[in-house]
Amino acid sequence: MEGEFFAHETAVIDEGCVIEKGSKIWHFSHIMSNCKIGENCNIGQNVVVSPEVELGQNVKVQNNVSIYSGVTCDDDVFLGPSMVFTNVTNPRSTVNRRGQYSKTHVGKGASIGANATIVCGHDIGNYAFIGAGAVVTKTIPAYALVVGNPAKQIGWMSEYGHRLEFDNNGLAICEESKETYKFENNQVTKL
């Protein structure tokens, strides 16, 4: 383990982890071997970070989250309370599928709401916004707003987390940051 980080006395941190400076690991969390936690992350209470998981810088993991092997998160990702990643699409108690984990990548600045489930093998684009309780069963594009079970896209979000309303020229302005976004070819980019 490298750097200076805080770990509550009840946290379990296995050998072979890399936890960078400024990160905090709270009550009853288990950080398993060979995972990497970037700078200034916050790992809430009762969180499991499985082997080989990689979290970028400033990732916020709320209470009761399970991040299973095969998951990687870029910088500034928010994982809401009790959300879950999966890593096997066809689990069976009697069949060992270790080594067959599907991968899931969460892009920079994405937010995943409380109690959402991300079915493995489906990436989440940069700054996407997954609503509370959503069940993601397909890849989500950058800036997309998705809700429901199965999750359906209902709009687009700014990097500040505000719904974007595009004009006839395909332009939208974030109400908070005043940054401009362009909708073209069914994708959103920040100008």
C-alpha positions as CSV (number, residue, x, y, z in Angstrom):
1,M,0.0,0.0,0.0
2,E,1.3,3.4,-0.9
3,G,0.7,7.0,0.2
4,E,-1.2,8.4,3.1
5,F,-4.8,7.4,3.5
6,F,-7.3,7.0,6.3
7,A,-8.8,3.6,7.1
8,H,-11.3,3.1,9.9
9,E,-10.2,0.5,12.5
10,T,-13.0,-1.9,11.4
11,A,-12.0,-1.8,7.7
12,V,-10.2,-4.8,6.3
13,I,-7.5,-4.2,3.8
14,D,-5.9,-7.2,2.1
15,E,-2.3,-7.3,1.0
16,G,-1.4,-6.1,-2.5
17,C,-3.8,-3.2,-2.6
18,V,-2.7,0.2,-3.8
19,I,-4.5,3.0,-2.0
20,E,-3.4,6.5,-2.9
21,K,-3.1,9.6,-0.7
22,G,-6.1,11.4,0.6
23,S,-8.5,8.4,0.2
24,K,-10.8,7.4,3.1
25,I,-12.1,3.9,3.9
26,W,-14.9,3.8,6.4
27,H,-16.6,1.3,8.8
28,F,-16.7,-2.4,7.9
29,S,-15.5,-2.1,4.4
30,H,-13.3,-4.8,2.8
31,I,-10.7,-3.8,0.2
32,M,-9.5,-7.0,-1.4
33,S,-6.1,-7.9,-2.9
34,N,-4.7,-6.4,-6.0
35,C,-7.2,-3.6,-6.3
36,K,-6.2,0.1,-6.9
37,I,-7.9,3.1,-5.3
38,G,-6.8,6.4,-6.6
39,E,-6.2,9.7,-4.8
40,N,-9.0,11.4,-2.7
41,C,-11.5,8.6,-3.0
42,N,-14.2,8.1,-0.4
43,I,-15.2,4.5,0.3
44,G,-18.3,4.4,2.5
45,Q,-19.5,2.0,5.1
46,N,-19.9,-1.7,4.4
47,V,-18.4,-1.5,0.9
48,V,-16.7,-4.4,-0.9
49,V,-14.0,-3.7,-3.4
50,S,-13.1,-7.0,-5.1
51,P,-9.7,-8.1,-6.4
52,E,-8.4,-6.3,-9.6
53,V,-11.0,-3.5,-9.3
54,E,-9.5,-0.1,-10.3
55,L,-11.0,3.2,-9.1
56,G,-9.6,6.5,-10.5
57,Q,-9.2,9.7,-8.5
58,N,-12.0,11.3,-6.5
59,V,-14.4,8.4,-6.8
60,K,-17.2,8.5,-4.2
61,V,-18.5,5.1,-3.2
62,Q,-21.6,5.4,-0.9
63,N,-22.6,2.9,1.8
64,N,-23.4,-0.8,1.0
65,V,-21.9,-0.9,-2.5
66,S,-20.3,-4.1,-4.0
67,I,-17.7,-3.5,-6.7
68,Y,-16.9,-6.9,-8.2
69,S,-13.8,-8.0,-10.2
70,G,-14.0,-6.8,-13.8
71,V,-15.1,-3.3,-12.9
72,T,-13.0,-0.2,-13.6
73,C,-14.1,3.4,-12.8
74,D,-12.5,6.6,-14.2
75,D,-12.0,9.8,-12.2
76,D,-14.9,11.6,-10.5
77,V,-17.3,8.7,-10.6
78,F,-20.2,8.7,-8.1
79,L,-21.6,5.3,-6.9
80,G,-24.8,5.8,-5.0
81,P,-25.9,3.9,-1.9
82,S,-26.5,0.2,-2.3
83,M,-25.9,0.1,-6.0
84,V,-24.5,-3.1,-7.4
85,F,-22.3,-4.3,-10.2
86,T,-22.4,-7.9,-11.4
87,N,-19.6,-9.8,-13.1
88,V,-21.2,-13.0,-14.4
89,T,-24.3,-13.0,-16.7
90,N,-25.3,-16.6,-15.9
91,P,-24.3,-17.4,-12.3
92,R,-24.9,-20.9,-10.8
93,S,-23.9,-21.9,-7.4
94,T,-22.6,-25.3,-8.6
95,V,-20.6,-23.9,-11.6
96,N,-17.3,-22.1,-11.0
97,R,-17.0,-19.2,-13.4
98,R,-14.0,-17.5,-11.9
99,G,-11.8,-16.2,-14.6
100,Q,-14.8,-15.7,-16.9
101,Y,-15.8,-12.3,-15.4
102,S,-17.3,-9.8,-17.9
103,K,-15.9,-6.4,-17.7
104,T,-17.7,-3.1,-17.0
105,H,-16.1,0.3,-17.4
106,V,-17.6,3.5,-15.8
107,G,-16.5,6.7,-17.6
108,K,-15.2,9.9,-16.1
109,G,-17.8,11.8,-14.1
110,A,-20.6,9.3,-14.4
111,S,-23.2,9.0,-11.6
112,I,-25.0,5.8,-10.7
113,G,-28.0,6.3,-8.4
114,A,-29.0,4.5,-5.2
115,N,-30.0,0.8,-5.6
116,A,-29.2,0.7,-9.4
117,T,-27.9,-2.5,-10.8
118,I,-25.3,-2.6,-13.6
119,V,-25.4,-5.9,-15.5
120,C,-21.9,-6.8,-16.4
121,G,-20.4,-6.3,-19.8
122,H,-22.1,-2.9,-20.4
123,D,-20.0,0.2,-20.1
124,I,-21.3,3.5,-18.8
125,G,-20.2,6.6,-20.8
126,N,-18.5,9.7,-19.5
127,Y,-20.9,11.9,-17.4
128,A,-23.8,9.5,-17.9
129,F,-26.5,9.6,-15.2
130,I,-28.1,6.4,-14.1
131,G,-31.3,7.0,-12.1
132,A,-32.0,5.4,-8.7
133,G,-33.2,1.8,-9.0
134,A,-32.3,1.6,-12.7
135,V,-31.3,-1.8,-14.1
136,V,-28.7,-1.3,-16.8
137,T,-28.8,-4.0,-19.4
138,K,-26.9,-2.3,-22.3
139,T,-24.1,0.1,-22.9
140,I,-24.9,3.7,-21.9
141,P,-23.6,6.6,-24.0
142,A,-21.8,9.7,-22.7
143,Y,-24.1,12.3,-21.0
144,A,-27.1,10.0,-21.3
145,L,-29.8,10.1,-18.6
146,V,-31.4,6.6,-18.0
147,V,-34.0,5.4,-15.6
148,G,-36.2,2.3,-15.0
149,N,-36.1,-1.5,-15.3
150,P,-34.8,-2.2,-17.8
151,A,-33.1,1.2,-18.0
152,K,-34.3,3.4,-20.9
153,Q,-32.7,6.7,-22.0
154,I,-35.0,9.7,-21.3
155,G,-32.6,12.6,-22.0
156,W,-29.2,14.0,-21.6
157,M,-27.3,15.5,-18.7
158,S,-24.6,18.1,-18.3
159,E,-21.3,17.5,-16.5
160,Y,-22.9,19.4,-13.5
161,G,-25.8,17.0,-13.4
162,H,-28.6,19.1,-15.0
163,R,-30.9,18.0,-17.7
164,L,-30.1,19.4,-21.1
165,E,-32.8,20.8,-23.4
166,F,-31.5,21.2,-27.0
167,D,-32.8,23.9,-29.3
168,N,-33.4,23.5,-33.1
169,N,-29.7,24.0,-33.7
170,G,-28.8,21.1,-31.4
171,L,-27.4,23.3,-28.8
172,A,-28.1,23.4,-25.0
173,I,-26.6,25.4,-22.1
174,C,-26.2,23.9,-18.6
175,E,-28.2,26.1,-16.2
176,E,-25.4,26.0,-13.6
177,S,-22.1,26.0,-15.4
178,K,-23.3,27.9,-18.5
179,E,-21.3,25.6,-20.6
180,T,-22.7,24.7,-24.1
181,Y,-23.4,21.2,-25.4
182,K,-24.0,20.0,-28.9
183,F,-26.3,17.2,-29.9
184,E,-25.3,15.7,-33.3
185,N,-25.5,12.2,-34.7
186,N,-27.3,10.9,-31.6
187,Q,-24.4,11.9,-29.3
188,V,-23.6,14.8,-27.0
189,T,-20.3,16.7,-26.8
190,K,-19.4,19.7,-24.7
191,L,-18.2,22.7,-26.8
